[in-house]
Amino acid sequence: MNAIFSKLLVFGTLLFGIPTTINAQPNTGPDLFELFANPKILDSGDARILFLCRSGQRLDLKGEARQYLFEDWKSGLVLDHSGEMFEVEVKYRLYDGEMILKRGEDLCIIQRPTVQALRFDEKIFVSIPYENERSEEDHGYFELLTDGPIRLLRKYQLRGSRLKECLYLQVDNGLARRYKGGKKSLLKYMGDKQQSMEDYLSSHRINWNNPEDLVMIIDYYHRLGTDG
């Protein structure tokens, strides 16, 4: 974060009494796809966006062949946990899983727990806790493929210079966990509608590793809940 951002952040904290660290709360509101389809955006000069940032972080990592999901800046929206939405430019730095925010000439790294979601390049990313490869609780960004009690998520990672994509499931706002593939890995979360799901699946040819097929199944399950 540059000097201007840092001074404004300190001033805002003293003026409004708002802490610079905010504990994340689970999303229990409307579907995020609906929220971003009809955004209510704050004025571009609103200083509250500064509380989403943190200082003392490097914005560029020299020596890395690839750093970002997209090399150019993407126009986007950031949604915080109070429901406020800000218009920004964003880069997703894959090397360490950080989102870089730009407003005018000012740059900063977003504090992960302070944001609920971001939308850019026709994608929605959520900031949530998950179980990492060491079976420890961690926090990171995932592309949201479908929303609801069961969320299908895609995590982007770098393996050397190669981009790797992994699917995760988040159930009832719990820890997101790696989707291991196969029918049982998904249907174990749908026991309350088991017979309806079995009937539905019997008339569809499913690729259990295809995100589009998984979205179709999860959306159908959510519709069953809505229909009672």
MDAnalysis code that builds the backbone (N, CA, C; Angstrom):
import MDAnalysis as mda
import numpy as np

u = mda.Universe.empty(684, n_residues=228, atom_resindex=np.repeat(np.arange(228), 3), trajectory=True)
u.add_TopologyAttr("name", ["N", "CA", "C"] * 228)
u.add_TopologyAttr("resid", np.arange(1, 229))
u.add_TopologyAttr("resname", ["MET", "ASN", "ALA", "ILE", "PHE", "SER", "LYS", "LEU", "LEU", "VAL", "PHE", "GLY", "THR", "LEU", "LEU", "PHE", "GLY", "ILE", "PRO", "THR", "THR", "ILE", "ASN", "ALA", "GLN", "PRO", "ASN", "THR", "GLY", "PRO", "ASP", "LEU", "PHE", "GLU", "LEU", "PHE", "ALA", "ASN", "PRO", "LYS", "ILE", "LEU", "ASP", "SER", "GLY", "ASP", "ALA", "ARG", "ILE", "LEU", "PHE", "LEU", "CYS", "ARG", "SER", "GLY", "GLN", "ARG", "LEU", "ASP", "LEU", "LYS", "GLY", "GLU", "ALA", "ARG", "GLN", "TYR", "LEU", "PHE", "GLU", "ASP", "TRP", "LYS", "SER", "GLY", "LEU", "VAL", "LEU", "ASP", "HIS", "SER", "GLY", "GLU", "MET", "PHE", "GLU", "VAL", "GLU", "VAL", "LYS", "TYR", "ARG", "LEU", "TYR", "ASP", "GLY", "GLU", "MET", "ILE", "LEU", "LYS", "ARG", "GLY", "GLU", "ASP", "LEU", "CYS", "ILE", "ILE", "GLN", "ARG", "PRO", "THR", "VAL", "GLN", "ALA", "LEU", "ARG", "PHE", "ASP", "GLU", "LYS", "ILE", "PHE", "VAL", "SER", "ILE", "PRO", "TYR", "GLU", "ASN", "GLU", "ARG", "SER", "GLU", "GLU", "ASP", "HIS", "GLY", "TYR", "PHE", "GLU", "LEU", "LEU", "THR", "ASP", "GLY", "PRO", "ILE", "ARG", "LEU", "LEU", "ARG", "LYS", "TYR", "GLN", "LEU", "ARG", "GLY", "SER", "ARG", "LEU", "LYS", "GLU", "CYS", "LEU", "TYR", "LEU", "GLN", "VAL", "ASP", "ASN", "GLY", "LEU", "ALA", "ARG", "ARG", "TYR", "LYS", "GLY", "GLY", "LYS", "LYS", "SER", "LEU", "LEU", "LYS", "TYR", "MET", "GLY", "ASP", "LYS", "GLN", "GLN", "SER", "MET", "GLU", "ASP", "TYR", "LEU", "SER", "SER", "HIS", "ARG", "ILE", "ASN", "TRP", "ASN", "ASN", "PRO", "GLU", "ASP", "LEU", "VAL", "MET", "ILE", "ILE", "ASP", "TYR", "TYR", "HIS", "ARG", "LEU", "GLY", "THR", "ASP", "GLY"])
u.atoms.positions = np.array([
    [0.855, -1.187, 0.000],
    [0.000, 0.000, 0.000],
    [0.888, 1.233, 0.000],
    [0.566, 2.245, -0.834],
    [1.429, 3.413, -0.885],
    [1.135, 4.364, 0.262],
    [1.903, 5.442, 0.345],
    [1.811, 6.345, 1.495],
    [0.429, 6.976, 1.628],
    [-0.187, 7.331, 0.494],
    [-1.505, 7.975, 0.552],
    [-2.526, 7.025, 1.150],
    [-2.524, 5.768, 0.665],
    [-3.455, 4.777, 1.189],
    [-3.238, 4.569, 2.680],
    [-1.983, 4.468, 3.097],
    [-1.671, 4.207, 4.501],
    [-2.176, 5.326, 5.403],
    [-1.944, 6.583, 5.000],
    [-2.381, 7.723, 5.810],
    [-3.896, 7.783, 5.898],
    [-4.577, 7.540, 4.783],
    [-6.032, 7.569, 4.794],
    [-6.603, 6.466, 5.666],
    [-5.966, 5.283, 5.641],
    [-6.445, 4.177, 6.445],
    [-6.335, 4.490, 7.932],
    [-5.213, 5.041, 8.353],
    [-5.028, 5.411, 9.756],
    [-6.020, 6.488, 10.150],
    [-6.189, 7.503, 9.286],
    [-7.114, 8.594, 9.571],
    [-8.536, 8.072, 9.694],
    [-8.931, 7.182, 8.764],
    [-10.288, 6.647, 8.806],
    [-10.548, 5.845, 10.053],
    [-9.552, 5.087, 10.506],
    [-9.709, 4.284, 11.714],
    [-9.935, 5.175, 12.927],
    [-9.174, 6.270, 13.029],
    [-9.324, 7.191, 14.150],
    [-10.640, 7.946, 14.078],
    [-11.031, 8.321, 12.859],
    [-12.221, 9.139, 12.689],
    [-13.495, 8.356, 12.949],
    [-13.574, 7.134, 12.368],
    [-14.814, 6.379, 12.444],
    [-14.795, 5.295, 13.516],
    [-13.592, 5.042, 14.094],
    [-13.522, 4.003, 15.120],
    [-13.711, 2.616, 14.578],
    [-13.393, 2.402, 13.302],
    [-13.583, 1.103, 12.669],
    [-12.281, 0.343, 12.710],
    [-12.241, -0.890, 13.207],
    [-10.997, -1.657, 13.265],
    [-10.524, -2.032, 11.882],
    [-9.204, -2.163, 11.731],
    [-8.651, -2.537, 10.441],
    [-8.682, -4.034, 10.224],
    [-9.015, -4.816, 11.254],
    [-9.187, -6.248, 11.105],
    [-10.623, -6.599, 11.433],
    [-11.293, -7.276, 10.511],
    [-12.703, -7.592, 10.663],
    [-12.872, -9.093, 10.547],
    [-13.575, -9.698, 11.498],
    [-13.797, -11.128, 11.426],
    [-14.838, -11.443, 10.372],
    [-14.545, -12.431, 9.537],
    [-15.477, -12.819, 8.487],
    [-16.720, -13.457, 9.089],
    [-17.858, -13.160, 8.506],
    [-19.109, -13.779, 8.901],
    [-19.642, -14.586, 7.729],
    [-20.288, -15.720, 7.981],
    [-20.807, -16.522, 6.884],
    [-21.889, -15.795, 6.126],
    [-21.979, -16.083, 4.848],
    [-22.989, -15.459, 4.017],
    [-24.323, -16.145, 4.239],
    [-25.289, -15.420, 4.786],
    [-26.623, -15.965, 4.963],
    [-27.644, -15.135, 4.200],
    [-27.188, -14.239, 3.355],
    [-28.066, -13.351, 2.620],
    [-28.452, -13.902, 1.270],
    [-28.847, -13.011, 0.353],
    [-29.286, -13.435, -0.968],
    [-28.173, -14.119, -1.760],
    [-28.586, -14.849, -2.775],
    [-27.662, -15.484, -3.697],
    [-26.705, -14.439, -4.263],
    [-25.405, -14.749, -4.259],
    [-24.410, -13.772, -4.703],
    [-24.556, -13.448, -6.178],
    [-24.995, -14.399, -6.976],
    [-25.199, -14.112, -8.394],
    [-26.283, -13.052, -8.577],
    [-27.314, -13.101, -7.729],
    [-28.373, -12.094, -7.785],
    [-27.858, -10.732, -7.322],
    [-27.068, -10.730, -6.261],
    [-26.532, -9.465, -5.750],
    [-25.671, -8.753, -6.799],
    [-24.803, -9.493, -7.450],
    [-23.923, -8.872, -8.438],
    [-24.646, -8.551, -9.744],
    [-25.762, -9.222, -9.998],
    [-26.541, -8.911, -11.200],
    [-27.264, -7.578, -11.053],
    [-27.559, -7.190, -9.792],
    [-28.241, -5.923, -9.525],
    [-27.471, -5.164, -8.448],
    [-26.264, -4.710, -8.771],
    [-25.396, -4.120, -7.744],
    [-25.856, -2.740, -7.297],
    [-25.666, -2.459, -6.012],
    [-25.871, -1.131, -5.452],
    [-24.500, -0.632, -5.022],
    [-23.893, 0.181, -5.872],
    [-22.489, 0.540, -5.727],
    [-22.358, 1.878, -4.997],
    [-21.447, 1.921, -4.031],
    [-21.181, 3.172, -3.327],
    [-20.449, 4.156, -4.235],
    [-20.502, 5.426, -3.859],
    [-19.788, 6.461, -4.593],
    [-18.304, 6.119, -4.677],
    [-17.698, 6.401, -5.813],
    [-16.303, 6.021, -6.049],
    [-15.334, 6.669, -5.068],
    [-15.734, 7.765, -4.414],
    [-14.859, 8.422, -3.458],
    [-15.063, 7.972, -2.025],
    [-15.950, 7.001, -1.790],
    [-16.238, 6.557, -0.429],
    [-15.004, 5.926, 0.198],
    [-14.620, 6.427, 1.368],
    [-13.370, 6.002, 2.008],
    [-13.468, 4.664, 2.717],
    [-14.672, 4.119, 2.836],
    [-14.806, 2.857, 3.576],
    [-14.078, 1.700, 2.912],
    [-13.821, 1.823, 1.639],
    [-13.096, 0.754, 0.960],
    [-11.688, 0.587, 1.527],
    [-11.156, 1.648, 2.132],
    [-9.794, 1.576, 2.681],
    [-9.680, 0.544, 3.795],
    [-10.789, 0.240, 4.468],
    [-10.730, -0.716, 5.571],
    [-10.657, -2.152, 5.086],
    [-10.737, -2.347, 3.778],
    [-10.578, -3.685, 3.221],
    [-9.109, -4.003, 2.929],
    [-8.255, -3.007, 3.075],
    [-6.861, -3.152, 2.663],
    [-5.932, -3.368, 3.847],
    [-4.765, -3.900, 3.564],
    [-3.731, -4.010, 4.587],
    [-2.407, -3.515, 4.021],
    [-1.576, -3.010, 4.914],
    [-0.314, -2.417, 4.502],
    [0.840, -3.370, 4.746],
    [2.041, -2.960, 4.306],
    [3.251, -3.714, 4.573],
    [3.421, -4.956, 3.740],
    [2.729, -5.050, 2.606],
    [2.811, -6.224, 1.758],
    [3.414, -5.867, 0.404],
    [4.198, -6.791, -0.143],
    [4.773, -6.565, -1.469],
    [3.699, -6.740, -2.535],
    [3.673, -5.822, -3.487],
    [2.673, -5.890, -4.548],
    [3.185, -6.625, -5.778],
    [4.473, -6.810, -5.889],
    [5.049, -7.564, -6.996],
    [6.092, -8.519, -6.442],
    [6.096, -9.728, -6.965],
    [7.057, -10.736, -6.551],
    [8.022, -10.983, -7.701],
    [9.196, -10.448, -7.597],
    [10.160, -10.555, -8.685],
    [10.670, -11.989, -8.809],
    [10.980, -12.362, -10.039],
    [11.553, -13.673, -10.285],
    [10.530, -14.759, -10.557],
    [9.228, -14.442, -10.431],
    [8.210, -15.436, -10.714],
    [7.772, -15.318, -12.170],
    [7.778, -16.439, -12.882],
    [7.437, -16.428, -14.300],
    [5.982, -16.028, -14.516],
    [5.103, -16.505, -13.624],
    [3.698, -16.134, -13.707],
    [3.216, -15.778, -12.318],
    [2.505, -14.673, -12.222],
    [2.026, -14.236, -10.921],
    [0.509, -14.171, -10.835],
    [-0.175, -13.830, -11.943],
    [-1.585, -13.479, -11.884],
    [-2.447, -14.413, -12.737],
    [-3.725, -14.507, -12.343],
    [-4.678, -15.243, -13.165],
    [-4.825, -14.559, -14.518],
    [-4.908, -13.215, -14.480],
    [-4.884, -12.391, -15.689],
    [-3.813, -11.332, -15.499],
    [-2.999, -11.110, -16.496],
    [-1.894, -10.157, -16.350],
    [-2.367, -8.710, -16.343],
    [-3.484, -8.432, -17.001],
    [-3.986, -7.054, -17.039],
    [-5.006, -6.831, -15.931],
    [-5.210, -5.558, -15.593],
    [-6.189, -5.205, -14.575],
    [-7.601, -5.456, -15.099],
    [-8.477, -5.953, -14.217],
    [-9.858, -6.213, -14.568],
    [-10.771, -5.304, -13.758],
    [-11.709, -4.665, -14.444],
    [-12.716, -3.872, -13.734],
    [-13.628, -4.817, -12.973],
    [-13.916, -4.467, -11.726],
    [-14.720, -5.377, -10.921],
    [-15.429, -4.702, -9.772],
    [-16.072, -5.516, -8.951],
    [-16.807, -5.077, -7.777],
    [-16.355, -5.891, -6.572],
    [-16.272, -5.227, -5.429],
    [-15.943, -5.888, -4.164],
    [-17.130, -5.734, -3.223],
    [-17.552, -6.848, -2.617],
    [-18.660, -6.853, -1.668],
    [-18.125, -7.179, -0.285],
    [-18.353, -6.264, 0.686],
    [-17.880, -6.548, 2.037],
    [-18.985, -7.226, 2.850],
    [-18.699, -7.536, 4.128],
    [-19.650, -8.300, 4.931],
    [-20.798, -7.462, 5.466],
    [-20.748, -6.148, 5.280],
    [-21.885, -5.315, 5.667],
    [-22.838, -5.102, 4.492],
    [-22.492, -5.688, 3.337],
    [-23.333, -5.553, 2.155],
    [-22.988, -4.385, 1.267],
    [-21.910, -3.647, 1.611],
    [-21.486, -2.520, 0.784],
    [-20.694, -3.029, -0.415],
    [-20.880, -2.377, -1.560],
    [-20.226, -2.787, -2.789],
    [-19.426, -1.629, -3.366],
    [-18.189, -1.929, -3.781],
    [-17.264, -0.918, -4.270],
    [-16.790, -1.284, -5.675],
    [-16.631, -0.258, -6.486],
    [-16.119, -0.458, -7.846],
    [-14.606, -0.286, -7.835],
    [-13.894, -1.269, -8.359],
    [-12.434, -1.267, -8.283],
    [-11.851, -1.895, -9.551],
    [-10.511, -1.876, -9.621],
    [-9.790, -2.707, -10.567],
    [-9.040, -3.760, -9.760],
    [-8.976, -4.980, -10.284],
    [-8.477, -6.113, -9.508],
    [-7.506, -6.953, -10.325],
    [-6.516, -7.506, -9.617],
    [-5.682, -8.587, -10.132],
    [-5.650, -9.685, -9.075],
    [-5.743, -10.943, -9.521],
    [-5.651, -12.078, -8.611],
    [-4.253, -12.677, -8.723],
    [-3.454, -12.501, -7.670],
    [-2.073, -12.981, -7.672],
    [-2.053, -14.437, -7.215],
    [-1.842, -15.334, -8.149],
    [-1.932, -16.755, -7.872],
    [-0.794, -17.275, -7.013],
    [0.353, -16.639, -7.111],
    [1.537, -17.166, -6.430],
    [1.298, -17.352, -4.937],
    [0.603, -16.399, -4.331],
    [0.323, -16.504, -2.900],
    [-1.158, -16.304, -2.581],
    [-2.007, -16.323, -3.616],
    [-3.443, -16.270, -3.396],
    [-3.969, -14.940, -2.908],
    [-3.345, -13.841, -3.297],
    [-3.778, -12.512, -2.850],
    [-4.516, -11.766, -3.971],
    [-5.480, -10.946, -3.567],
    [-6.168, -10.052, -4.485],
    [-5.569, -8.652, -4.346],
    [-5.119, -8.097, -5.464],
    [-4.558, -6.748, -5.492],
    [-5.638, -5.798, -5.991],
    [-5.851, -4.749, -5.256],
    [-6.903, -3.780, -5.551],
    [-6.285, -2.477, -6.036],
    [-6.913, -1.852, -7.017],
    [-6.435, -0.583, -7.565],
    [-7.595, 0.395, -7.664],
    [-7.344, 1.603, -7.113],
    [-8.296, 2.718, -7.287],
    [-7.492, 3.939, -7.662],
    [-7.670, 4.397, -8.898],
    [-6.834, 5.476, -9.385],
    [-5.405, 4.991, -9.509],
    [-4.488, 5.681, -8.835],
    [-3.083, 5.274, -8.839],
    [-2.702, 4.501, -7.585],
    [-3.665, 4.265, -6.691],
    [-3.375, 3.630, -5.413],
    [-3.575, 2.125, -5.496],
    [-2.649, 1.375, -4.902],
    [-2.695, -0.080, -4.897],
    [-2.666, -0.592, -3.460],
    [-3.306, -1.717, -3.213],
    [-3.198, -2.374, -1.912],
    [-3.605, -3.829, -2.053],
    [-3.309, -4.608, -1.024],
    [-3.742, -6.001, -0.948],
    [-4.972, -6.070, -0.056],
    [-5.985, -6.782, -0.504],
    [-7.215, -6.911, 0.267],
    [-7.000, -7.852, 1.453],
    [-7.501, -7.453, 2.604],
    [-7.526, -8.355, 3.754],
    [-8.607, -9.403, 3.498],
    [-8.222, -10.635, 3.388],
    [-9.184, -11.670, 2.990],
    [-10.440, -11.718, 3.855],
    [-10.326, -11.690, 5.188],
    [-11.561, -11.825, 5.986],
    [-12.523, -10.651, 5.866],
    [-12.077, -9.519, 5.321],
    [-12.948, -8.339, 5.288],
    [-13.918, -8.358, 4.118],
    [-13.699, -9.221, 3.130],
    [-14.561, -9.223, 1.950],
    [-15.380, -10.505, 1.885],
    [-16.578, -10.345, 1.386],
    [-17.450, -11.501, 1.172],
    [-17.219, -12.091, -0.212],
    [-17.076, -11.212, -1.213],
    [-16.915, -11.699, -2.577],
    [-16.408, -10.588, -3.481],
    [-15.874, -10.990, -4.630],
    [-15.466, -10.062, -5.682],
    [-15.996, -10.590, -7.003],
    [-16.298, -9.679, -7.897],
    [-16.673, -10.079, -9.253],
    [-15.802, -9.340, -10.255],
    [-15.174, -10.091, -11.147],
    [-14.432, -9.497, -12.256],
    [-14.284, -10.540, -13.359],
    [-14.175, -10.072, -14.581],
    [-14.063, -10.935, -15.755],
    [-15.170, -11.995, -15.785],
    [-16.393, -11.584, -15.454],
    [-17.569, -12.460, -15.456],
    [-17.451, -13.618, -14.469],
    [-16.568, -13.513, -13.489],
    [-16.418, -14.535, -12.463],
    [-16.685, -13.917, -11.097],
    [-17.229, -14.727, -10.181],
    [-17.403, -14.319, -8.794],
    [-16.455, -15.148, -7.939],
    [-15.679, -14.464, -7.093],
    [-14.773, -15.131, -6.164],
    [-15.241, -14.858, -4.739],
    [-15.296, -15.905, -3.931],
    [-15.658, -15.756, -2.529],
    [-14.415, -15.945, -1.670],
    [-14.417, -15.278, -0.534],
    [-13.314, -15.342, 0.429],
    [-13.799, -16.156, 1.621],
    [-13.316, -17.401, 1.759],
    [-13.887, -18.322, 2.741],
    [-12.811, -19.200, 3.392],
    [-13.125, -19.791, 4.549],
    [-12.219, -20.766, 5.154],
    [-12.314, -22.104, 4.435],
    [-11.211, -22.825, 4.389],
    [-11.214, -24.135, 3.730],
    [-10.177, -25.046, 4.372],
    [-10.287, -26.322, 4.078],
    [-9.308, -27.309, 4.546],
    [-8.225, -27.446, 3.490],
    [-6.993, -27.127, 3.865],
    [-5.919, -27.159, 2.883],
    [-5.342, -28.572, 2.722],
    [-4.283, -28.689, 1.932],
    [-3.712, -29.996, 1.616],
    [-3.078, -30.669, 2.821],
    [-2.828, -29.914, 3.889],
    [-2.273, -30.476, 5.121],
    [-3.374, -30.767, 6.146],
    [-4.627, -30.711, 5.679],
    [-5.800, -30.935, 6.542],
    [-5.897, -29.907, 7.654],
    [-5.402, -28.691, 7.384],
    [-5.476, -27.583, 8.330],
    [-6.466, -26.537, 7.826],
    [-7.032, -25.785, 8.756],
    [-7.933, -24.714, 8.341],
    [-7.131, -23.547, 7.783],
    [-7.548, -23.078, 6.628],
    [-6.867, -21.982, 5.950],
    [-7.941, -21.023, 5.440],
    [-7.529, -19.985, 4.742],
    [-8.481, -19.007, 4.208],
    [-8.013, -18.583, 2.821],
    [-8.935, -18.553, 1.877],
    [-8.515, -18.199, 0.526],
    [-9.682, -17.839, -0.371],
    [-9.366, -17.611, -1.632],
    [-10.346, -17.222, -2.645],
    [-10.689, -18.402, -3.547],
    [-11.973, -18.520, -3.845],
    [-12.469, -19.570, -4.724],
    [-13.452, -18.957, -5.713],
    [-13.405, -19.420, -6.943],
    [-14.441, -19.026, -7.888],
    [-15.730, -19.749, -7.524],
    [-16.815, -18.995, -7.433],
    [-18.115, -19.551, -7.074],
    [-18.823, -20.019, -8.344],
    [-19.120, -21.312, -8.416],
    [-19.769, -21.868, -9.603],
    [-21.277, -21.979, -9.420],
    [-21.719, -22.247, -8.198],
    [-23.143, -22.195, -7.878],
    [-23.284, -21.895, -6.396],
    [-24.343, -21.155, -6.032],
    [-24.517, -20.695, -4.654],
    [-25.699, -21.400, -4.011],
    [-25.743, -21.354, -2.685],
    [-26.826, -21.981, -1.943],
    [-26.270, -22.759, -0.764],
    [-27.093, -23.605, -0.125],
    [-26.603, -24.424, 0.998],
    [-25.405, -25.289, 0.616],
    [-25.373, -25.753, -0.630],
    [-24.204, -26.453, -1.151],
    [-23.584, -25.576, -2.231],
    [-22.335, -25.201, -2.022],
    [-21.624, -24.386, -2.993],
    [-20.584, -25.240, -3.728],
    [-20.556, -25.109, -5.038],
    [-19.475, -25.697, -5.818],
    [-18.486, -24.589, -6.134],
    [-17.215, -24.856, -5.863],
    [-16.169, -23.843, -5.947],
    [-15.000, -24.357, -6.770],
    [-14.295, -23.418, -7.393],
    [-13.082, -23.773, -8.132],
    [-11.918, -22.962, -7.564],
    [-10.856, -23.677, -7.237],
    [-9.649, -23.019, -6.716],
    [-8.570, -23.064, -7.787],
    [-7.950, -21.904, -8.017],
    [-6.851, -21.800, -8.972],
    [-5.539, -21.801, -8.206],
    [-4.596, -22.625, -8.662],
    [-3.294, -22.699, -8.023],
    [-2.199, -22.798, -9.078],
    [-1.024, -22.350, -8.702],
    [0.138, -22.507, -9.571],
    [0.966, -23.689, -9.115],
    [1.345, -24.516, -10.063],
    [2.305, -25.582, -9.843],
    [3.473, -25.311, -10.776],
    [4.509, -24.635, -10.235],
    [5.554, -24.110, -11.112],
    [4.959, -22.979, -11.928],
    [4.996, -23.100, -13.240],
    [4.389, -22.086, -14.112],
    [3.048, -22.557, -14.673],
    [2.600, -23.734, -14.245],
    [1.351, -24.296, -14.762],
    [0.179, -23.945, -13.863],
    [-0.956, -23.646, -14.497],
    [-2.177, -23.330, -13.765],
    [-2.944, -24.621, -13.475],
    [-3.277, -24.833, -12.215],
    [-4.026, -26.019, -11.811],
    [-5.367, -25.583, -11.244],
    [-6.424, -26.308, -11.593],
    [-7.765, -26.027, -11.100],
    [-8.270, -27.224, -10.301],
    [-8.829, -26.955, -9.109],
    [-9.378, -28.004, -8.252],
    [-10.789, -27.600, -7.833],
    [-11.672, -28.576, -7.705],
    [-13.036, -28.324, -7.274],
    [-13.175, -28.577, -5.779],
    [-13.963, -27.717, -5.135],
    [-14.246, -27.834, -3.704],
    [-15.750, -27.738, -3.484],
    [-16.197, -28.257, -2.348],
    [-17.578, -28.121, -1.914],
    [-17.609, -27.425, -0.552],
    [-18.532, -26.496, -0.402],
    [-18.787, -25.875, 0.893],
    [-20.244, -26.126, 1.246],
    [-20.492, -26.741, 2.403],
    [-21.844, -27.115, 2.806],
    [-22.246, -26.331, 4.045],
    [-23.369, -25.632, 3.959],
    [-23.919, -24.872, 5.093],
    [-22.885, -23.947, 5.735],
    [-22.118, -23.263, 4.903],
    [-21.137, -22.272, 5.352],
    [-20.024, -22.863, 6.206],
    [-19.812, -24.175, 6.116],
    [-18.712, -24.791, 6.836],
    [-17.409, -24.643, 6.074],
    [-16.387, -25.381, 6.490],
    [-15.114, -25.367, 5.767],
    [-15.315, -25.933, 4.364],
    [-14.780, -25.254, 3.364],
    [-14.768, -25.825, 2.018],
    [-13.761, -26.971, 1.987],
    [-14.164, -28.070, 1.355],
    [-13.291, -29.240, 1.279],
    [-13.178, -29.720, -0.160],
    [-12.048, -30.287, -0.476],
    [-11.767, -30.759, -1.826],
    [-12.807, -31.795, -2.256],
    [-13.346, -31.606, -3.445],
    [-14.259, -32.579, -4.039],
    [-13.419, -33.677, -4.660],
    [-13.626, -34.904, -4.204],
    [-12.776, -36.014, -4.619],
    [-13.273, -36.725, -5.869],
    [-14.426, -36.313, -6.371],
    [-14.966, -36.927, -7.570],
    [-15.856, -38.114, -7.247],
    [-16.768, -38.397, -8.141],
    [-17.648, -39.541, -7.958],
    [-18.975, -39.174, -7.328],
    [-19.945, -40.023, -7.580],
    [-21.322, -39.805, -7.142],
    [-21.445, -39.667, -5.630],
    [-20.787, -40.563, -4.880],
    [-20.925, -40.561, -3.425],
    [-20.375, -39.295, -2.786],
    [-19.354, -38.712, -3.402],
    [-18.727, -37.515, -2.836],
    [-19.666, -36.324, -2.803],
    [-20.675, -36.333, -3.671],
    [-21.639, -35.232, -3.703],
    [-22.958, -35.624, -3.041],
    [-23.458, -36.813, -3.367],
    [-24.790, -37.187, -2.888],
    [-24.852, -37.399, -1.379],
    [-23.709, -37.583, -0.716],
    [-23.736, -37.740, 0.738],
    [-24.263, -36.490, 1.442],
    [-24.261, -35.351, 0.743],
    [-24.782, -34.112, 1.316],
    [-26.257, -33.887, 0.966],
    [-26.860, -34.833, 0.257],
    [-28.222, -34.655, -0.244],
    [-29.162, -35.732, 0.273],
    [-28.826, -36.313, 1.437],
    [-29.601, -37.431, 1.961],
    [-31.059, -37.117, 2.215],
    [-31.374, -35.839, 2.497],
    [-32.765, -35.471, 2.773],
    [-33.630, -35.530, 1.518],
    [-33.008, -35.565, 0.349],
    [-33.747, -35.642, -0.917],
    [-33.233, -36.815, -1.754],
    [-32.817, -37.884, -1.091],
    [-32.116, -38.969, -1.768],
    [-32.924, -39.590, -2.903],
    [-34.184, -39.945, -2.640],
    [-34.963, -40.615, -3.675],
    [-35.214, -39.703, -4.868],
    [-35.522, -38.432, -4.598],
    [-35.739, -37.479, -5.695],
    [-34.484, -37.309, -6.532],
    [-33.322, -37.276, -5.862],
    [-32.065, -37.135, -6.582],
    [-31.757, -38.384, -7.404],
    [-32.024, -39.560, -6.858],
    [-31.782, -40.801, -7.595],
    [-32.667, -40.852, -8.834],
    [-33.919, -40.431, -8.700],
    [-34.821, -40.409, -9.852],
    [-34.310, -39.454, -10.921],
    [-33.846, -38.297, -10.469],
    [-33.332, -37.295, -11.414],
    [-32.089, -37.812, -12.142],
    [-31.177, -38.402, -11.396],
    [-29.921, -38.864, -11.984],
    [-30.121, -40.037, -12.925],
    [-31.155, -40.834, -12.696],
    [-31.399, -41.992, -13.557],
    [-31.762, -41.586, -14.980],
    [-32.204, -40.337, -15.149],
    [-32.595, -39.874, -16.485],
    [-31.560, -38.934, -17.096],
    [-30.387, -38.837, -16.468],
    [-29.325, -37.970, -16.980],
    [-28.001, -38.726, -17.004],
    [-27.243, -38.466, -18.028],
    [-25.901, -39.042, -18.119],
    [-24.921, -38.034, -17.519],
    [-24.276, -38.425, -16.438],
    [-23.478, -37.487, -15.646],
    [-21.990, -37.801, -15.750],
    [-21.217, -36.764, -15.978],
    [-19.764, -36.837, -15.824],
    [-19.451, -36.212, -14.467],
    [-19.038, -37.015, -13.502],
    [-18.885, -36.562, -12.122],
    [-17.644, -35.709, -11.908],
    [-16.898, -35.456, -12.964],
    [-15.753, -34.545, -12.876],
    [-15.963, -33.281, -13.700],
    [-17.138, -33.163, -14.305],
    [-17.445, -32.009, -15.144],
    [-18.166, -30.949, -14.312],
    [-17.565, -29.767, -14.119],
    [-18.213, -28.731, -13.293],
    [-19.618, -28.372, -13.757],
    [-19.861, -28.359, -15.066],
    [-21.192, -28.000, -15.560],
    [-22.233, -29.030, -15.125],
    [-21.871, -30.313, -15.162],
    [-22.793, -31.350, -14.710],
    [-23.041, -31.239, -13.212],
    [-22.000, -30.945, -12.448],
    [-22.142, -30.817, -10.999],
    [-23.018, -29.624, -10.631],
    [-22.853, -28.519, -11.352],
    [-23.711, -27.347, -11.125],
    [-25.167, -27.703, -11.394],
    [-25.417, -28.433, -12.468],
    [-26.783, -28.837, -12.809],
    [-27.407, -29.673, -11.686],
    [-26.626, -30.611, -11.127],
    [-27.137, -31.471, -10.052],
    [-27.414, -30.667, -8.789],
    [-26.475, -29.807, -8.412],
    [-26.638, -29.021, -7.181],
    [-27.800, -28.044, -7.315],
    [-27.929, -27.413, -8.466],
    [-29.042, -26.487, -8.669],
    [-30.386, -27.208, -8.589],
    [-30.434, -28.415, -9.122],
    [-31.679, -29.195, -9.031],
    [-32.002, -29.510, -7.568],
    [-30.990, -29.898, -6.807],
    [-31.185, -30.176, -5.389],
    [-31.705, -28.947, -4.652],
    [-31.162, -27.795, -4.958],
    [-31.622, -26.560, -4.319],
    [-33.083, -26.252, -4.702],
    [-33.442, -26.530, -5.941],
    [-34.829, -26.298, -6.367],
    [-35.791, -27.214, -5.617],
    [-35.378, -28.440, -5.336],
    [-36.227, -29.342, -4.554],
    [-36.521, -28.755, -3.178],
    [-35.509, -28.121, -2.573],
    [-35.689, -27.491, -1.268],
    [-36.649, -26.323, -1.339],
    [-36.544, -25.547, -2.409],
    [-37.415, -24.385, -2.597],
    [-38.855, -24.810, -2.830],
    [-39.022, -25.943, -3.535],
    [-40.368, -26.425, -3.843],
    [-41.016, -27.157, -2.671],
    [-40.185, -27.314, -1.573],
    [-40.721, -27.969, -0.394],
    [-40.732, -29.492, -0.523],
])
